[in-house]
Amino acid sequence: MKKDFLKKIKKDVYLRDYAAFKIGGKTRYFLKVKNKEELRKTIEWTNKKKMPFFILGGGSNLLVSDQGFNGLVIKIEFKNFKNRNKEIFTEAGAELNALIKITEKRGLAGLEWAAGIPGVVGGAIRGNAAAFGHSISEMVKEVEVLNSDNLEWQTIKRKNLKFGYKNSVFKEKKNLIIVSAIFEFKKGNKKQIKQKIKENLRYRKQNHPLKFPSAGCIFKNQKLKIKNQKFLKKFPELEKFKQKDEIPAAYLIEQCGLKGVQIGQVKISDKHSNFIINLNKNSRGKQQYIQQRYLEKENKNQGKKTAKAKDVLRLIKLIKRKVKHKFNIELEEEIEYLGKI
Ligand SMILES: Cc1cc2nc3c(=O)[nH]c(=O)nc-3n(C[C@H](O)[C@H](O)[C@H](O)COP(=O)(O)OP(=O)(O)OC[C@H]3O[C@@H](n4cnc5c(N)ncnc54)[C@H](O)[C@@H]3O)c2cc1C
């Protein structure tokens, strides 16, 4: 490893280029780390400088402030895999969909439901990524972390990862940075695995607004209260969700008449009410700095504005207020915020 890799730190990098939402300002400093030792050295440096840092995975669950971030964004770029029978060792920066591809090739069952979830393994473990009644926690055997307080490596077994609905120990202990994980699978039928993946991808294409940048579902579904008989008497239309013991946030938002509501260049999706979409399609894909500046100028000339985090926030506040008023339910964000919001 080159000693001077810290010289690769870039200044004033637009975070919207690294966020699926394609929204957000600049970070003061930005560094891609290629292996765990580089990560350790980087954290040693931020500790010494007392500089705030943020670990970036695939950027698919983030709303970045229009003011950006006054610190160092560390993009985890190590992404190796190792196969061991029914287990797969994966580094934190590996795409979740690349892991799924390997399981498909090797006939390992258990992760088909996750096909199409963007982002990397580290991000998926932290948020306990979930869909179709399954979550990543079902396959995780253990996770290796770097403790940013004492710069020590640690292996945490599944039972100590405190997995819950869209939750894990990593949301509570922000000093633990995921560097790798071991996943355990069951032997399965290759054809069936492939078919399941295909069906799930088709479902996403049909039901999610994938043509626009977004951060996926903005709010968590509602786990509580559905068993509460008084609550069901007041809202008998929610009886249909009793079996799953979960009310989709999208349903609540739709019932408040908010589908399609737009502020500036962001909108509550007509296709799926728990998605807020960025209507400025030009901001899709990885833009280089110059291209981005050019687009902004172009948009300005045409009287258009780029999508703003502050408008997403206004929609989030509106949704929360309306759902609270109608159902007395406090929706909780699934997305994470980066920078001063
Ligand atoms: C179109 C679309 C569909 C989606 N569908 C789903 C879905 O079905 N189910 C679902 O659960 N989610 C879904 N999401 C949300 C998102 O893809 C997942 O939450 C994903 O797992 C986030 O991973 P990421 O690497 O992008 O994390 P990021 O957005 O980069 O980061 C999320 C958080 O994890 C932290 N983090 C990242 N890497 C590490 C690490 N190595 N160590 C410690 N902390 C880390 C970050 O600091 C941040 O706090 C969807 C998003 C989109 C855009």
The ligand as a MOL file (V3000), in Angstrom:
LIG
                    3D

  0  0  0     0  0            999 V3000
M  V30 BEGIN CTAB
M  V30 COUNTS 53 58 0 0 0
M  V30 BEGIN ATOM
M  V30 1 C -34.8790 1.9410 -6.4330 0
M  V30 2 C -34.5480 1.5500 -5.0180 0
M  V30 3 C -35.1300 0.4170 -4.4690 0
M  V30 4 C -34.8300 0.0360 -3.1510 0
M  V30 5 N -35.4280 -1.0980 -2.6310 0
M  V30 6 C -35.1270 -1.4710 -1.3620 0
M  V30 7 C -35.7230 -2.6470 -0.7980 0
M  V30 8 O -36.4970 -3.3570 -1.4230 0
M  V30 9 N -35.3850 -2.9770 0.4800 0
M  V30 10 C -34.5040 -2.2310 1.2150 0
M  V30 11 O -34.2290 -2.5860 2.3770 0
M  V30 12 N -33.9420 -1.1190 0.7120 0
M  V30 13 C -34.2180 -0.7240 -0.5480 0
M  V30 14 N -33.6590 0.4170 -1.0610 0
M  V30 15 C -32.7760 1.2600 -0.2210 0
M  V30 16 C -31.2710 0.9120 -0.3270 0
M  V30 17 O -30.9730 0.3810 -1.5810 0
M  V30 18 C -30.8640 -0.0730 0.7410 0
M  V30 19 O -31.1610 0.4080 2.0040 0
M  V30 20 C -29.3670 -0.4140 0.6370 0
M  V30 21 O -29.1060 -1.5700 1.3900 0
M  V30 22 C -28.4620 0.7210 1.1060 0
M  V30 23 O -27.1190 0.3680 0.8160 0
M  V30 24 P -26.0460 1.4250 0.3080 0
M  V30 25 O -24.7710 0.7170 0.1400 0
M  V30 26 O -26.5670 2.1800 -0.8590 0
M  V30 27 O -25.9800 2.3670 1.5940 0
M  V30 28 P -25.6970 3.9450 1.6330 0
M  V30 29 O -26.9180 4.6510 1.1270 0
M  V30 30 O -24.4050 4.2650 1.0280 0
M  V30 31 O -25.5850 4.1630 3.2150 0
M  V30 32 C -26.6850 3.9100 4.0730 0
M  V30 33 C -26.1540 3.9580 5.5150 0
M  V30 34 O -25.2820 2.8640 5.7180 0
M  V30 35 C -24.0230 3.3350 6.1910 0
M  V30 36 N -22.9690 2.4530 5.6620 0
M  V30 37 C -22.6820 2.1470 4.3740 0
M  V30 38 N -21.6470 1.3050 4.3060 0
M  V30 39 C -21.2510 1.0780 5.5800 0
M  V30 40 C -20.2060 0.3220 6.1830 0
M  V30 41 N -19.3400 -0.3890 5.4560 0
M  V30 42 N -20.0900 0.3390 7.5270 0
M  V30 43 C -20.9300 1.0640 8.3050 0
M  V30 44 N -21.9280 1.7990 7.7980 0
M  V30 45 C -22.0890 1.8140 6.4560 0
M  V30 46 C -23.9000 4.7660 5.6910 0
M  V30 47 O -23.0130 5.5230 6.4870 0
M  V30 48 C -25.3570 5.2200 5.8110 0
M  V30 49 O -25.6050 5.6170 7.1370 0
M  V30 50 C -33.9310 0.8130 -2.3800 0
M  V30 51 C -33.3420 1.9660 -2.9390 0
M  V30 52 C -33.6400 2.3300 -4.2530 0
M  V30 53 C -32.9840 3.5580 -4.8320 0
M  V30 END ATOM
M  V30 BEGIN BOND
M  V30 1 1 1 2
M  V30 2 1 2 3
M  V30 3 2 2 52
M  V30 4 2 3 4
M  V30 5 1 4 5
M  V30 6 1 4 50
M  V30 7 2 5 6
M  V30 8 1 6 7
M  V30 9 1 6 13
M  V30 10 2 7 8
M  V30 11 1 7 9
M  V30 12 1 9 10
M  V30 13 2 10 11
M  V30 14 1 10 12
M  V30 15 2 12 13
M  V30 16 1 13 14
M  V30 17 1 14 15
M  V30 18 1 14 50
M  V30 19 1 15 16
M  V30 20 1 16 17
M  V30 21 1 16 18
M  V30 22 1 18 19
M  V30 23 1 18 20
M  V30 24 1 20 21
M  V30 25 1 20 22
M  V30 26 1 22 23
M  V30 27 1 23 24
M  V30 28 2 24 25
M  V30 29 1 24 26
M  V30 30 1 24 27
M  V30 31 1 27 28
M  V30 32 2 28 29
M  V30 33 1 28 30
M  V30 34 1 28 31
M  V30 35 1 31 32
M  V30 36 1 32 33
M  V30 37 1 33 34
M  V30 38 1 33 48
M  V30 39 1 34 35
M  V30 40 1 35 36
M  V30 41 1 35 46
M  V30 42 1 36 37
M  V30 43 1 36 45
M  V30 44 2 37 38
M  V30 45 1 38 39
M  V30 46 1 39 40
M  V30 47 2 39 45
M  V30 48 1 40 41
M  V30 49 2 40 42
M  V30 50 1 42 43
M  V30 51 2 43 44
M  V30 52 1 44 45
M  V30 53 1 46 47
M  V30 54 1 46 48
M  V30 55 1 48 49
M  V30 56 2 50 51
M  V30 57 1 51 52
M  V30 58 1 52 53
M  V30 END BOND
M  V30 END CTAB
M  END
